[in-house]
Amino acid sequence: MESRRPLDNKICCPEHPEASLIEDYRAGDQICSECGLVVGDRVIDVGSEWRTFSNEKANSDPSRVGGPENPLLNGSDLSTIIGPATGSSSFGDSKYPNRRSMSSSDRALIHAFREISNMADKRNLPKTIVDRANVLFKQEICAVSNISKKEIGRCFKLILKALETSVDLITTGDFMSRFCSNLNLPPRVQKAATHIARKAVDLDIVPGRSPISVAAAAIYMASQASDDKKTQKEIGDIAGVADVTIRQSYKLMYPRAKELFPEDFEFSTPVELLPAL
């Protein structure tokens, strides 16, 4: 039974009316902090609802309230996803959920947001930057367009020219100093890598490639021509890009390597002997 004060209808302990009450939401009780008497019940549990099924993995999240809304998704991240069935009534591959109710654009966004989060984790960036990056990606045409990056870049330049304006673009030089420093490369290699990357962009050898991938490929080329050779994996770990991404940019630059190096660069490994990949 609940004990209440007659005037204010407040639940309290009859023996200790001024004592504070402890709310046990799991049990649905209100308990006197002085004597432990249960003075109220049927308290609403405002926490997550949990359940346990014997056929679920031990490390799976048992919360049934779902994830938070994501305003960047077209369906506010509330699309129904049917989980895998088990037993004789199961159908299809129980390893994967049925995602037919989620739009393809939302799936693309979720994948992109995951990649952004992974890159931010490698650089210990705060959540505010991750959120801003997600918003910018959502606003970009690349997220929903089948047009190539090269064509988008060409149209972007035409728009800037038509509007007679300019924007601060991220360039390979924005990454060189940090990447080379973290790789313990000497100044002459950094200078050569910076020259290689800038020349490759100026000659339009790497159209559509990101500044980070071009910078990483330029560092790889410069280091391979010096005594301070670095592998694609070493550079990729520092730059936060995959080995295959570095190779793709490097393969575009390799045939014209002689044009890319500074004239005063002292080769330890001649251009002809650089890795062809």
C-alpha positions as CSV (number, residue, x, y, z in Angstrom):
1,M,0.0,0.0,0.0
2,E,1.1,3.5,-0.7
3,S,1.5,6.0,2.2
4,R,0.5,9.6,1.3
5,R,0.4,12.8,3.2
6,P,-3.3,13.9,3.5
7,L,-2.6,17.5,2.5
8,D,-0.3,17.3,-0.5
9,N,-1.0,13.7,-1.5
10,K,2.7,13.1,-1.6
11,I,4.0,9.5,-1.2
12,C,6.1,9.2,2.0
13,C,7.2,6.7,4.6
14,P,4.7,6.7,7.6
15,E,7.6,6.3,10.0
16,H,10.0,8.8,8.4
17,P,7.8,11.3,6.4
18,E,10.7,13.6,5.7
19,A,13.1,10.9,4.5
20,S,13.9,10.8,0.7
21,L,12.7,7.9,-1.3
22,I,14.8,5.6,-3.5
23,E,13.1,4.7,-6.8
24,D,13.8,1.2,-8.0
25,Y,12.5,1.3,-11.6
26,R,13.4,-2.3,-12.3
27,A,11.2,-3.6,-9.4
28,G,8.7,-0.7,-9.7
29,D,9.1,0.3,-6.1
30,Q,9.7,3.4,-4.1
31,I,11.7,2.7,-0.9
32,C,12.3,4.7,2.2
33,S,16.0,5.6,2.5
34,E,15.9,5.4,6.3
35,C,14.2,2.1,7.0
36,G,13.9,0.3,3.6
37,L,10.1,0.2,3.7
38,V,8.5,-0.1,0.3
39,V,6.0,2.8,0.3
40,G,5.0,2.9,-3.3
41,D,4.8,0.5,-6.3
42,R,3.9,0.5,-10.0
43,V,6.6,3.1,-10.8
44,I,7.0,3.4,-14.6
45,D,10.4,2.2,-15.9
46,V,11.8,4.9,-18.1
47,G,14.9,2.9,-19.1
48,S,15.5,0.7,-22.1
49,E,13.4,-2.4,-22.4
50,W,15.5,-5.5,-22.4
51,R,14.9,-9.0,-23.5
52,T,16.8,-12.3,-23.7
53,F,16.4,-14.9,-26.3
54,S,18.4,-18.1,-26.0
55,N,19.4,-18.3,-29.7
56,E,21.0,-14.8,-29.7
57,K,24.7,-14.1,-29.5
58,A,25.9,-13.1,-26.0
59,N,27.5,-9.9,-27.3
60,S,24.4,-8.7,-29.2
61,D,22.7,-5.5,-28.1
62,P,19.6,-6.5,-26.1
63,S,18.0,-3.1,-26.2
64,R,14.6,-3.1,-28.0
65,V,14.2,0.6,-28.3
66,G,16.2,0.9,-31.5
67,G,18.9,3.4,-32.5
68,P,18.6,7.2,-32.4
69,E,17.0,9.1,-35.2
70,N,19.4,10.2,-37.9
71,P,18.0,13.4,-39.5
72,L,20.4,13.0,-42.4
73,L,18.7,9.9,-43.7
74,N,15.6,10.2,-45.9
75,G,13.6,7.9,-43.6
76,S,15.0,9.5,-40.4
77,D,16.6,6.1,-39.7
78,L,13.2,4.6,-38.8
79,S,12.9,2.2,-41.7
80,T,11.8,-1.2,-40.8
81,I,14.5,-3.9,-41.0
82,I,13.3,-7.5,-40.5
83,G,15.7,-9.5,-38.6
84,P,16.8,-13.1,-39.5
85,A,14.5,-16.0,-38.7
86,T,15.7,-19.3,-37.2
87,G,14.4,-22.8,-37.0
88,S,12.1,-24.6,-39.5
89,S,10.2,-21.4,-40.3
90,S,13.2,-19.5,-41.4
91,F,13.6,-18.4,-45.0
92,G,16.5,-17.1,-47.1
93,D,19.9,-16.5,-45.6
94,S,19.5,-16.0,-41.9
95,K,22.9,-14.3,-41.8
96,Y,21.6,-11.1,-43.4
97,P,18.5,-9.0,-42.5
98,N,15.9,-8.1,-45.0
99,R,16.7,-4.5,-46.1
100,R,14.1,-4.1,-48.8
101,S,12.4,-1.4,-46.8
102,M,15.5,0.8,-46.7
103,S,16.1,3.0,-49.8
104,S,19.3,2.6,-51.8
105,S,20.2,6.2,-51.1
106,D,20.0,5.6,-47.4
107,R,22.2,2.6,-47.7
108,A,24.7,4.6,-49.6
109,L,24.6,7.3,-46.9
110,I,25.0,4.8,-44.1
111,H,28.1,3.3,-45.8
112,A,29.6,6.8,-46.4
113,F,28.9,7.9,-42.8
114,R,30.6,4.7,-41.6
115,E,33.7,5.5,-43.7
116,I,33.8,9.1,-42.4
117,S,33.6,7.8,-38.8
118,N,36.4,5.3,-39.4
119,M,38.7,8.0,-40.9
120,A,37.8,10.3,-38.0
121,D,38.7,7.6,-35.4
122,K,42.1,7.2,-37.0
123,R,42.8,10.9,-36.4
124,N,41.1,11.2,-33.0
125,L,38.7,13.9,-34.3
126,P,35.8,15.0,-32.2
127,K,32.2,14.1,-32.9
128,T,31.4,17.7,-34.0
129,I,33.7,17.3,-37.0
130,V,32.2,13.9,-37.9
131,D,28.7,15.4,-37.8
132,R,29.7,18.3,-39.9
133,A,31.4,16.0,-42.4
134,N,28.3,13.9,-42.6
135,V,26.2,17.0,-43.4
136,L,28.6,18.1,-46.1
137,F,28.6,14.7,-47.7
138,K,24.8,14.6,-47.6
139,Q,24.7,17.9,-49.5
140,E,27.2,16.8,-52.1
141,I,26.1,15.6,-55.5
142,C,28.4,12.7,-55.4
143,A,26.2,11.0,-52.8
144,V,23.3,10.6,-55.3
145,S,24.8,11.0,-58.7
146,N,26.1,8.5,-61.2
147,I,28.2,11.1,-62.9
148,S,32.0,10.6,-62.7
149,K,34.0,12.7,-60.3
150,K,36.0,14.0,-63.3
151,E,32.8,15.4,-64.9
152,I,31.6,16.8,-61.6
153,G,35.0,18.5,-61.1
154,R,34.8,20.0,-64.6
155,C,31.3,21.4,-64.0
156,F,32.4,22.7,-60.7
157,K,35.2,24.7,-62.3
158,L,32.8,26.1,-64.9
159,I,30.4,27.2,-62.2
160,L,33.2,29.0,-60.3
161,K,34.3,30.7,-63.5
162,A,30.7,31.7,-64.3
163,L,30.1,33.1,-60.9
164,E,33.5,34.9,-60.8
165,T,34.2,33.5,-57.4
166,S,36.5,31.1,-55.7
167,V,36.6,28.7,-52.7
168,D,39.4,27.4,-50.6
169,L,40.0,23.9,-51.9
170,I,41.9,21.2,-50.1
171,T,45.2,20.6,-51.9
172,T,47.9,17.9,-51.6
173,G,50.1,20.5,-49.8
174,D,47.7,20.5,-46.9
175,F,48.8,16.9,-46.0
176,M,52.4,16.6,-47.0
177,S,54.1,18.1,-44.0
178,R,52.1,16.0,-41.5
179,F,52.3,12.8,-43.5
180,C,56.1,13.1,-44.2
181,S,56.8,14.1,-40.6
182,N,54.9,11.1,-39.2
183,L,56.8,8.8,-41.7
184,N,60.1,10.3,-40.5
185,L,61.0,11.3,-44.0
186,P,63.8,13.9,-44.6
187,P,63.0,17.4,-46.0
188,R,64.4,16.5,-49.5
189,V,61.9,13.7,-49.8
190,Q,59.0,15.8,-48.6
191,K,60.1,18.6,-51.1
192,A,60.2,16.1,-53.9
193,A,56.8,14.5,-53.0
194,T,55.2,18.0,-52.8
195,H,56.6,18.8,-56.3
196,I,55.4,15.5,-57.7
197,A,51.9,15.9,-56.4
198,R,51.5,19.5,-57.5
199,K,52.9,18.7,-61.0
200,A,50.6,15.7,-61.3
201,V,47.6,17.9,-60.6
202,D,48.8,20.7,-62.9
203,L,49.2,18.2,-65.8
204,D,45.8,16.7,-65.1
205,I,47.4,13.2,-64.7
206,V,45.3,12.3,-61.7
207,P,41.7,13.5,-62.6
208,G,39.1,12.7,-60.0
209,R,41.6,11.4,-57.5
210,S,41.3,12.8,-53.9
211,P,44.2,15.1,-52.7
212,I,45.0,12.6,-49.9
213,S,45.4,9.7,-52.4
214,V,47.6,11.9,-54.7
215,A,49.7,13.0,-51.8
216,A,50.2,9.4,-50.6
217,A,51.1,8.2,-54.1
218,A,53.6,11.1,-54.5
219,I,55.2,10.3,-51.1
220,Y,55.5,6.6,-52.2
221,M,57.1,7.6,-55.5
222,A,59.5,10.1,-53.9
223,S,60.5,7.7,-51.1
224,Q,61.1,4.8,-53.6
225,A,63.5,7.0,-55.5
226,S,65.4,7.8,-52.3
227,D,67.3,5.9,-49.6
228,D,64.3,6.4,-47.3
229,K,61.9,3.9,-48.9
230,K,58.4,3.5,-47.5
231,T,55.9,0.8,-48.4
232,Q,52.3,1.5,-49.5
233,K,51.1,0.1,-46.2
234,E,53.2,2.3,-44.1
235,I,52.1,5.4,-46.0
236,G,48.5,4.2,-46.1
237,D,48.4,3.7,-42.3
238,I,49.6,7.3,-41.8
239,A,47.4,8.8,-44.5
240,G,44.3,6.8,-43.6
241,V,43.8,5.3,-47.1
242,A,43.9,1.8,-48.4
243,D,46.9,0.4,-50.3
244,V,44.7,0.0,-53.5
245,T,43.9,3.7,-53.4
246,I,47.6,4.6,-53.4
247,R,48.2,2.1,-56.2
248,Q,45.5,3.6,-58.4
249,S,46.9,7.1,-58.2
250,Y,50.5,5.9,-58.5
251,K,49.7,3.9,-61.7
252,L,48.4,7.1,-63.2
253,M,51.6,9.0,-62.3
254,Y,54.2,6.3,-63.0
255,P,54.3,6.6,-66.8
256,R,55.2,10.3,-66.6
257,A,57.4,10.0,-63.5
258,K,60.4,11.7,-65.3
259,E,58.3,14.9,-65.7
260,L,57.1,14.9,-62.1
261,F,60.4,14.9,-60.2
262,P,62.2,18.2,-59.4
263,E,65.2,18.8,-61.7
264,D,67.6,19.0,-58.7
265,F,66.4,15.7,-57.1
266,E,69.3,13.3,-56.4
267,F,68.1,9.8,-57.3
268,S,69.2,6.8,-55.2
269,T,67.0,4.6,-57.4
270,P,66.6,5.7,-61.0
271,V,63.2,6.5,-62.4
272,E,63.5,3.4,-64.7
273,L,63.8,1.2,-61.7
274,L,60.9,2.5,-59.7
275,P,58.2,-0.1,-58.9
276,A,55.8,-0.4,-61.8
277,L,53.1,-2.1,-59.7
